[in-house]
């Protein structure tokens, strides 16, 4: 199977709240990514609206099939690549808002929506409802893609569920703040290695409201090697998620095959 050429859009660092600006940035990034042969573009957490929204979250939230979704679908189809983007999703219950990521296929067809299960800090817990589906997957160009968001990847159980379910590329839109740079530098490559999968970790960067985002987006491989790494500013990374590397890594380091689940029952 051919590698899935994957682009990660780090940023934007600007003032949150302008969905129109974010959509223009997405269209431009999709054009650049497609020109470099990418078939998947991953953006940061809450990319469409910005992260530091305060009490504006509910007003900017949209259903997963809302007007912004239609715009993203058109961008994906126009440039012929899949897009995973973060956005605040309006739920069906009164005042319910999820921190979500939606995956659109290269033909503009909606493939999957995942809602962040592990909310980070007082801000997120005050404005978002946690998701309750631990496993969301879809297929792009024959590669099985799984979705998590930021803090989720820091829980080994959340990533192991994906490994056991056959995820080959885990896409993780992120809004990681300083001083937690060790997460993309150490933890994300370790997650990729211990689970035998590629992990695409797409972060925000720069100051936004009370937050200062760390950047350092990366595509980590199942052999522990980092295929691409961003710095602290806006950047578009492009690298390959190769299923053959995954199969070789799992054969060389058979953590999944050597598990003894009967010993781990006390974990749950």
N, C-alpha and C positions, 0 to 999 in steps of 0.2 A: 504494500500500500504506500502511496506517495506521501511524503511529509506534508503537514498542514502549515503553510506559511502564515505566521501569526503576527499581527501588529498590536502594539500596546501604546495607547495615547496617554501620556502623563500630563496632567493639568485639567482645566485651565486654572491659573492662579488668581483670576480676577474677582470682581465683586459678584456675589451670588445673586440669583433672582431673575436673570434674563434667560429665559428658555430660548428665545429667538437667537441670541448670541451663541448659545451652546449648540444649537442646531447648525448654524453657519460654520462653527468650528468643526463640528462633526463631519459635515459635507466636505470641507477642505481636507481634513485628515483622511477621510475615506478615499478621496482622489489620490492623495499622496501614497497611501498604503497600497491601493490597487495598482498604481504605477510601478511599485516595487514587487508586485506579484503576490501580495497578501490575499488570502481567502477568508481571513477572520480579523476583525478589528475589535479590541477590547478597550473600554474606557474606564474611568474611575467611578468610585461610589458616588451616587447622587449627581452624576455628570450633568444631567439636563438642567438642574436648578441651582447647583452649588450646594455645599454642605451646611454652611453657617446660616441657617434660615430662621432660627428662633421661632416665633409664633406665626411665621408666614408659611410653615410647612403645609398646613391644611389647605390654604388658598392656592398653592402651587401644585398640589397633588392632582394626578389624573388617573383614570382607570387604565388598566394595562392595554386596552384597545382604544385609548383616547386620541385626540387630535395630534399630539406629539408623536405617538406611536405610528400613525399614518405617515408622518413626515420622515421618521427614521426608516420605515419600510421602503419608502421611495428612494431614499439615499442608498440603502443597501442594494436595491435592484438596479439603480442607475450605475453604480460602480461595480456590481457583480461580486460583492463580498459580504459575508455574514458580519453582524454587528452585535456585540453584547454591551449594553449601556445601563448605567445606574439611574434610577429616578424614584421619586416618592409616589407610591401607588395608592390611590384612593380605594379603600375597601368598601364593601357593601353595608357595613354597620355604621351608625352615626358616629362621626368623628374618628373613624378608623383609618389610619394611614400606615402603610408598610414601607420599610426601606427595601427597595426591590431592584433586581436586575432582570432585564428582558433580553432574550436572544432571538435575533431575526436571521433567517436564512439568506443566502446570496441572491435569491430570487424575490426577496421582500416578504416572504411568508413568516409570520410569527411562529416560533418553535417552542419557546419555554419561558416561564417567569418563575423566579425564585425570590422568596421573601426572607430577609436576614433573620436568623433564628437567635443569635447571640448579640444582644444590643450592648453597646459599649457606653458606659458613663451615664451621668445624670441627664445630660441633654437628650441622648437617644431614647432613654427609658421614659422621658417625659413626653416625647412627641410621637414615638412610633409604637406600633403593636408588633410583638415578635412573631415571626413566621413559625409554622409547626410542621412543615414538610422538610425532612432532613436531606432528601435525595431528589434532585431535579436534574435530568439529563436530556440531551438531544444529540443528533448526529449531523455533522457537517463534513462533506467530502469523505464519508466513511469513517471519520474519527469520532469516537464517543466523547462528548463534551459534558462536563459537570459544572455546576454553578454554586459558588459560595460568595459571601461578601465580607471582606475585611476581617473583623474580629473572629468570625466563624473559623477561619483557617488556623487560628491559634489553639483550637481544640482538637487534639489528635483523633478523637472519636469521629468528629465531623468529616475529616479527610479519609479516615479508614473506611467509613461507610461507602464512600465513592470508590475507593480502590477495590473493595470486595464486589461492588456492583459493575465493575468494568470500565469506569471512567479512565480515559487515556490522557485527556487534557482538562485540567481543572482551571476554570476562569474565575478570577477573584478581583472584582472591582473593589477599590480600597480608598480609604481616607485616613491613612496612618499619620499621626502627628509626631512631632518631636516630643520627647527624647527617646522614642521607641525604634530607632533605626536598626536595632539588632533583629527586628522581625524580618524585614526583607533580606538583611545581610546573612543571618544565621538560620532562623527558624524556617523560612519558606524553602530554601534549598534542602533542609533536613526533611521537611514534609514530603517534598518531591522524591527524595531518595528512599525514605523508609516505606513509602507507599508505591514506589515504582511507577510514577506518573509524571507528566509535565504539569507545571503550575505557572499560569500566566497571572502575574500580580501587578495590576495597573493602579497606581497611586495618584493622588492629587499632589500638588506642590505649592510651596510658598504660603504667605500669610493670607488668612481669610477670617474675618471677624476676630474672635478670641483665639483662633487656632493657627498653628504654623505647621503645614504639612511637609513631610520629610522627603517626598520624591522617592528615588531609588527603586522605581519599578523594575521588574525583572521577569524573564522567562527562565525558570529553573527546570533542569532535566531530571529524568528518573535515575541517572547515574550520579546525581549530586552536582553536576556541572551547571553553571549559569551561562546560558546561551547569549543573553543580552542583558545589559544593566544600564539604567538611566542614572543621571546625576541628580542634582537638586532642583533643576529648572524644567520648563516645558520641553517635551521631547517626544518624538515618535520612534519607537523601537520596532524593528522587524527581525524575526528569527523563525526557525523552523521547529515545529513539534513533530518528531519523527516516530511513528509507531514501531519501526524496527529497532530503534534505540531503546524504546520501552520494553520490548520483548527480550532483548538481550540483557537489559539491566535486571529484569525480574528473574531471568534464568541464572544470572551471576550472583545475585543477592536475593534468595528466595524467602524473604520475610513472610509473604502472604501464604506461601505453601507450607511453611514451617510453623505457622501459628498453632497454638493449643487452646482453642476456645473454652474447653471444659475447665481450664484453670482460671478463667477470667470472669466467671459468673458474678462474683462479688462487686465487679465494677458497676453493675446496673441494679 
